[in-house]
């Protein structure tokens, strides 16, 4: 007997990251961008506790993808200009699909 899977149209890309203290964080990857500078991910945190989800700021978490000995890892973008460039690109790409409220600081 062969099992047939139905196409649901959307299957979220969920990743779990562990910090240096062993605490795990779960994110949904919303988008990925590749440029001459590297590969970047835009993610939103996922919470098991609905109260924590309501308390979240809703800001995108943007990280750069690195590679070491064939293993991928994610790290924050330290360069302000690089971060602004990538964040603007993600916002432009995602604003058609999600409600994004840009705050001018």
N, C-alpha and C positions, 0 to 999 in steps of 0.2 A: 504494500500500500504506500502511495506517495502522498506526502503532506503538501498541501498547496497553501502558500501564504498570500493573504490579501494585501494589496498595496494601499497603505493608509495615506499616502501623499506627503506626510511629514514625519520624520523620525529625528528627534533632537540628538545632537551630538553632545553627550554628557561626559565630562572628565572630572576626576577626583585628584586633587593635589594635596601633598603632605608637606607641612612646613618643617623647619629644623627641629621643632619641639615635638613632632609626631602628630600634630593636630591636622585633621583632614578637612578639606574644603571642597565642595562640589559646585561645578559651574556648567552652564549650558553655553556652548560655543555658538555665537550668533553669526559670525562671519570671519573670514580669513582673507588677508591681503598679502600679496607678494610684490616686492619692489626690488630695486637694485640694492637697497640697504638690508633687505632680509624679509623674513616672513613674520606676520603679526596676526594675533587673534584678538577678537572682541568677544568678551564673555559677560554673562550675568550670573551672580551667585544663586544657588538653589538651596533652599532651607527645608528641613523636615518639619520644623516648627512654624506654623502659619504666623504666629506673633512676630517671630524674627523676620519673616519675609515682609511684613507690614512696616517694620522698623528700618528696613534697609533703605538706603538713599536712592537706589535704582540706577546708580551711575554705572556705566560700562567699565569693566576691568579690561585694560588693554595691555598685552604682554608681547614680548618678542620671543620667537622660537629660535633656539640655538641647538647645535648638535655637537656631541662629544663622543668619539669612538662609536659612532653609529647610533647613539642614544639621543633622542630629542629631550630637551628640557625647556622650561619657560622661565623667563626672568623679566623684571621690570625694565622699562626704558628710562635710562638716567638722563639722556640728553633732552632738554626742554624743547628744542626746535624739532627734533625727530619725533618726539611725543605729539606735539601740536600738529605736525604734518599728518601723522598716522591717524590721530583722533579725528581731525577734520575729514579725512578720507572715509573713515568708518561712519561718521555721522551722516555724511552726504549719501553714502550707499544705503544706510539703514533707515533713514528718516521716512522713506516711502512705505516701509513695512511696520515700523514701530512708532509709537508716540514718543518723540524725543524733544525734551524741553531744554534748549541750550540756555545756560545761565551766563550772562555777561558779567564778568568780575572785573 
